[in-house]
Amino acid sequence: MTMLAFLSDFTIQNVMAGAALLGIVSGVLGSFAVLRKQSLLGDTLSHAALPGICIGFLIAGVRDLPVLLAGALVTGAVAALLMVALTRTTRLKTDAGLGIALSLSFAVGIVLLTHIQATGGAGHGGLESFLFGQAAAILRSDIYVMAAIGAVALALVMAFWKEFKLVSFDPDYARTLGLPVLALDVTITVTIALAVVIGLQMVGVVLMAAMVVAPAAAARQWSNRLGTMVALAALFGMASGLFGALVSATARGLSTGPLIVLAASAIVLVSLAIAPGRGMVWEWLQRLKDRRALPSRRVLSTLYRLAAEHGNPAYPAEQTMLDAYHGTSTARGLERLKARGLVARAAHAPEFTPHWVLTPSGITEAEALLGHPNEDENQ
């Protein structure tokens, strides 16, 4: 099968569209959950969606996706409100409130699912697929429903961008400005619940939490700006969705949902490793650079202190004296400082041994390194 024929397959198109849509929405909304240190929120909302799916099925009597997702949204919102109520009216921390809401709602969902399966009948067929997702069963009409829910979620983010941003970073300041912080918290939570609802059929209740957290966590490693982070999270989420869908379509017997989550997890690992300024490789290189620069910094500090003690910024320090003071050869460190223009060779008649003086740049560098001791003394 050629690539064109492969991509023109109706089922594959549906799966790829659904996976890309899921990745974009969950990446955008998951950013706020990660920044608010509520990564467990996605897990709670996804598990809280299960009783809503079962209740929606009991009301509709058939596996009607809009009704099931509406039920999932309602129970997810109820679980979120329960968490907010527990953390604001008791001494429980956020993680404890999320854990209680998660376990309680999921237990109710399992009981309802068991009851539905025990009643028999063909109408409940495939209902348990919401636990782990079944992307291959997604229909074009399901894509339209997901797109509509995603559009509502993204529209809320755009409409309340400044408010969401302020509440996420500094809720106390937002409160002093007169903003309804509680209402905004609830709105953010419900909006994240919309992202969870979108992914239930693709990746399921159990794995949906990863889609809320992983793209945002990866994006956080690459940027300190919210706008850039949200855009990267959407890109990473979409890439994960498309990769998982393509691999699942080309490899027989591999589920789409787990592959999407694995792809997102791989992006997180790569970001943790190589992201500039935050990645482990970057930090290792920085530590190596600092370790190599340490001898030079010590020599620079010694030259500065000698000049300060003699009251002469251009005091020539003998290299052999520096060697004796540091207990090792300082030649390499001095050459590195010279290459950076921080020190210079100096003659000191009648002695013929090498002497070194600080340059104006070296004095400035040493003052910055030592915390501007001269300024402290003058004060």
C-alpha positions in Angstrom: 0.0 0.0 0.0 1.4 3.4 -1.0 1.6 6.2 1.5 -1.1 8.2 -0.4 -3.5 5.2 -0.3 -2.6 4.6 3.3 -3.5 8.2 4.4 -6.7 8.2 2.3 -8.1 5.3 4.4 -11.2 6.6 6.1 -10.5 4.9 9.5 -6.9 6.1 9.6 -8.0 9.6 8.8 -10.5 9.5 11.7 -7.9 8.2 14.1 -5.2 10.7 13.1 -7.6 13.6 13.2 -8.9 12.6 16.7 -5.3 12.0 18.0 -4.1 15.4 16.7 -7.1 17.1 18.2 -6.6 15.4 21.5 -2.9 16.3 21.6 -3.6 20.0 20.8 -6.3 20.5 23.4 -4.7 18.5 26.2 -1.4 20.2 25.6 -2.9 23.7 25.9 -5.1 23.0 28.9 -2.6 20.7 30.6 -0.1 23.6 30.8 -2.3 25.3 33.4 -2.6 22.1 35.4 1.2 21.8 35.5 1.8 25.4 36.3 -0.7 25.3 39.1 1.1 22.2 40.5 -2.1 20.1 40.0 -0.7 17.4 37.7 -2.9 14.9 39.6 -5.9 16.8 38.4 -5.9 15.2 35.0 -5.9 11.7 36.6 -8.7 12.7 38.9 -10.9 14.1 36.2 -10.3 11.2 33.8 -11.2 8.6 36.5 -14.2 10.8 37.6 -15.5 10.6 34.0 -16.2 6.8 34.2 -19.4 7.1 36.4 -20.6 9.9 34.0 -20.1 7.6 31.0 -22.1 4.8 32.8 -24.9 7.2 33.9 -25.1 8.6 30.3 -25.5 5.1 29.0 -28.2 4.3 31.6 -30.1 7.4 30.5 -29.7 7.0 26.8 -30.0 3.2 26.8 -27.4 3.0 23.9 -23.8 3.9 23.3 -24.4 7.4 22.1 -21.1 9.3 22.3 -22.5 12.9 22.9 -24.6 11.7 25.8 -21.7 9.6 27.3 -19.3 12.6 27.0 -21.9 14.9 28.5 -22.2 12.6 31.5 -18.4 12.4 31.8 -18.2 16.1 31.8 -20.8 16.5 34.5 -19.2 13.9 36.9 -15.8 15.3 36.2 -16.9 18.7 37.1 -18.6 17.4 40.2 -15.4 15.6 41.3 -13.4 18.9 40.6 -15.9 20.8 42.8 -15.6 18.2 45.5 -11.8 18.6 45.5 -12.2 22.4 45.7 -14.7 22.1 48.5 -12.4 19.8 50.5 -9.3 21.9 50.2 -11.1 25.2 51.0 -13.3 24.0 53.9 -10.9 21.6 55.6 -7.2 21.4 56.3 -6.6 18.9 53.5 -4.0 19.8 51.0 -4.8 19.8 47.2 -3.1 16.4 46.6 -5.2 14.8 49.4 -8.4 16.3 48.0 -7.6 15.1 44.5 -6.8 11.6 45.8 -10.2 11.4 47.6 -12.1 12.7 44.6 -10.3 10.2 42.3 -10.8 7.1 44.4 -14.4 7.8 45.3 -15.5 8.6 41.7 -13.6 5.7 40.2 -15.1 3.3 42.7 -18.6 4.5 41.8 -17.7 4.2 38.1 -16.5 0.6 38.5 -19.7 -0.3 40.4 -21.9 1.2 37.7 -19.9 -0.5 34.9 -20.2 -3.8 36.7 -23.9 -3.3 37.1 -24.4 -2.5 33.4 -22.4 -5.5 32.3 -24.4 -7.8 34.6 -27.7 -6.7 33.1 -26.7 -8.1 29.7 -27.8 -7.0 26.3 -26.0 -5.8 23.3 -26.4 -2.1 24.0 -23.5 -2.0 26.5 -21.1 -3.6 24.0 -17.7 -1.7 24.0 -18.6 0.4 27.0 -15.5 -0.9 28.9 -13.3 0.3 26.1 -13.4 3.7 27.7 -11.1 2.3 30.4 -8.2 2.0 28.0 -9.5 3.6 24.8 -10.4 2.2 21.4 -9.3 4.7 18.8 -10.1 2.3 15.9 -13.8 2.6 16.7 -13.9 6.3 16.4 -16.3 7.7 13.8 -16.4 10.9 11.8 -19.4 12.0 13.8 -17.3 11.4 17.0 -14.6 13.7 15.5 -17.2 16.5 15.1 -18.2 16.1 18.7 -14.6 16.2 19.9 -13.9 19.2 17.7 -16.9 21.1 19.1 -15.8 20.3 22.7 -12.2 21.3 22.0 -13.3 24.5 20.3 -15.3 25.5 23.5 -12.3 24.7 25.7 -9.8 26.7 23.6 -12.3 29.6 23.3 -12.5 29.7 27.1 -8.7 29.9 27.3 -8.5 32.7 24.7 -11.3 34.6 26.4 -9.8 34.4 29.9 -6.1 34.3 28.9 -5.0 37.1 31.2 -7.1 36.0 34.1 -6.0 32.3 33.8 -2.4 33.5 33.6 -2.6 35.7 36.7 -4.4 33.1 38.8 -1.9 30.4 37.8 1.2 32.4 38.7 0.0 34.7 41.6 -3.5 34.0 42.9 -3.0 36.3 45.9 -2.2 39.3 43.7 -5.2 38.4 41.5 -7.3 38.5 44.7 -6.1 41.9 45.6 -7.1 43.1 42.1 -10.6 42.0 42.9 -10.7 39.1 40.5 -13.0 36.2 41.3 -10.2 33.7 42.0 -12.5 30.9 43.1 -14.7 31.3 40.0 -11.6 31.3 37.8 -10.2 28.3 39.5 -13.4 26.4 38.9 -13.5 27.6 35.2 -9.9 26.4 34.7 -10.7 23.0 36.2 -13.9 22.6 34.2 -11.9 23.6 31.0 -9.3 20.9 31.8 -12.2 18.5 32.3 -13.2 19.3 28.7 -9.8 18.2 27.5 -10.1 15.0 29.5 -13.5 14.3 27.9 -12.1 14.6 24.4 -9.5 11.9 25.0 -11.7 9.3 26.7 -12.4 7.3 23.5 -8.8 7.7 22.2 -6.7 6.8 25.2 -9.2 5.9 27.9 -9.7 6.8 31.5 -6.5 5.1 32.8 -4.1 6.8 30.4 -5.7 10.2 29.8 -3.8 11.7 32.8 -0.6 11.3 30.8 -1.9 13.4 27.9 -2.8 16.2 30.3 0.6 16.2 32.0 3.2 15.0 29.5 3.1 17.6 26.7 3.0 20.4 29.2 5.8 19.0 31.3 7.9 18.7 28.2 7.1 22.2 27.0 8.0 23.6 30.4 11.6 22.5 29.9 12.0 24.6 26.8 10.5 28.0 27.8 9.8 30.3 30.7 7.0 32.2 28.9 3.5 31.0 29.1 2.6 31.7 25.5 5.6 29.8 24.2 5.0 26.9 26.6 1.3 26.5 25.6 2.2 26.6 21.9 5.0 24.0 22.4 2.7 21.8 24.5 0.1 21.8 21.7 2.8 20.9 19.2 4.2 18.1 21.4 0.7 16.8 22.0 -0.2 16.8 18.3 3.1 15.1 17.4 2.5 12.4 20.0 -1.1 11.8 18.8 -0.1 11.6 15.1 2.9 9.3 15.9 0.8 7.0 18.0 -1.9 6.8 15.3 0.5 6.1 12.5 2.4 3.4 14.3 -0.8 1.8 15.5 -2.1 1.8 11.9 1.1 0.3 10.4 1.8 -2.3 13.2 -0.8 -5.0 13.7 -2.0 -5.6 17.2 -0.7 -2.4 18.8 -3.2 -0.1 20.6 -3.3 3.6 19.6 -3.8 5.0 23.1 -0.7 3.5 24.8 1.4 4.4 21.8 0.3 8.0 22.0 1.2 8.1 25.7 4.6 6.4 25.0 5.3 9.0 22.3 4.5 11.8 24.7 6.6 10.2 27.4 9.5 9.9 25.0 9.2 13.7 24.2 9.3 14.4 28.0 12.5 12.3 28.4 14.2 14.0 25.5 13.2 17.4 26.9 14.4 16.5 30.3 17.7 15.5 28.8 18.6 18.2 26.3 16.4 21.3 26.8 18.7 24.3 27.0 19.2 25.7 30.4 17.1 23.0 32.1 18.1 19.7 30.6 20.2 17.2 32.4 22.9 17.2 29.6 22.9 21.0 29.8 23.3 21.0 33.6 26.1 18.4 33.3 28.0 20.5 30.7 27.5 23.6 32.9 28.9 21.8 36.0 31.8 20.6 33.9 32.4 24.1 32.7 32.2 25.4 36.2 34.6 22.8 37.4 37.2 23.7 34.7 36.7 27.4 35.5 37.1 27.0 39.2 41.0 27.1 39.3 41.0 30.2 37.1 38.4 31.9 39.4 40.5 31.1 42.5 43.6 32.6 40.9 41.6 35.7 39.8 40.3 36.1 43.4 43.8 35.8 44.8 45.2 38.5 42.4 42.3 40.8 43.4 42.9 40.4 47.1 46.6 40.9 46.8 46.0 44.1 44.8 43.5 45.3 47.5 45.9 44.5 50.4 48.6 46.5 48.7 46.3 49.4 47.7 47.4 49.1 44.1 44.9 47.8 41.4 48.0 47.2 39.2 49.9 45.3 41.8 52.2 42.7 40.0 51.9 39.3 41.7 54.7 36.8 41.2 53.7 33.5 39.6 55.8 31.4 41.8 54.1 33.0 44.8 50.7 32.2 43.4 51.9 28.6 42.9 53.0 28.4 46.5 49.8 29.9 47.8 47.5 27.5 45.8 49.8 24.5 46.3 49.8 23.7 42.6 50.8 25.2 39.3 48.6 28.2 38.3 50.1 28.5 34.8 47.1 27.0 33.0 44.6 29.1 35.0 46.6 32.3 34.3 46.8 31.5 30.6 43.0 31.1 30.5 42.5 34.4 32.3 44.9 36.0 29.8 43.0 34.6 26.9 39.8 36.2 28.3 41.6 39.6 28.8 41.3 39.5 32.5 45.1 39.4 33.4 48.3 40.5 31.7 52.0 39.8 32.1 54.0 42.5 33.8 57.6 43.2 34.3 58.9 43.8 37.9 62.5 44.8 37.9 64.9 43.6 39.1 63.1 40.3 39.2 62.9 38.2 36.0 60.3 35.7 37.1 56.8 36.0 35.6 54.5 38.5 37.2 50.8 39.1 36.5 48.5 42.1 37.0 44.7 42.5 36.7 43.3 44.3 33.7 40.3 46.7 34.2 38.1 43.8 32.9 39.7 41.5 35.4 39.0 43.9 38.3 35.4 44.1 37.2 35.1 40.3 36.9 36.7 39.8 40.3 34.4 42.3 42.0 31.4 40.5 40.5 32.8 37.1 41.6 33.5 38.3 45.2 30.3 40.3 45.5 31.8 43.8 45.1 33.8 43.9 48.4 35.0 47.4 47.8 31.4 48.7 47.7 30.6 46.9 50.9 33.6 48.5 52.6 32.7 52.0 51.5 29.2 51.5 52.8 
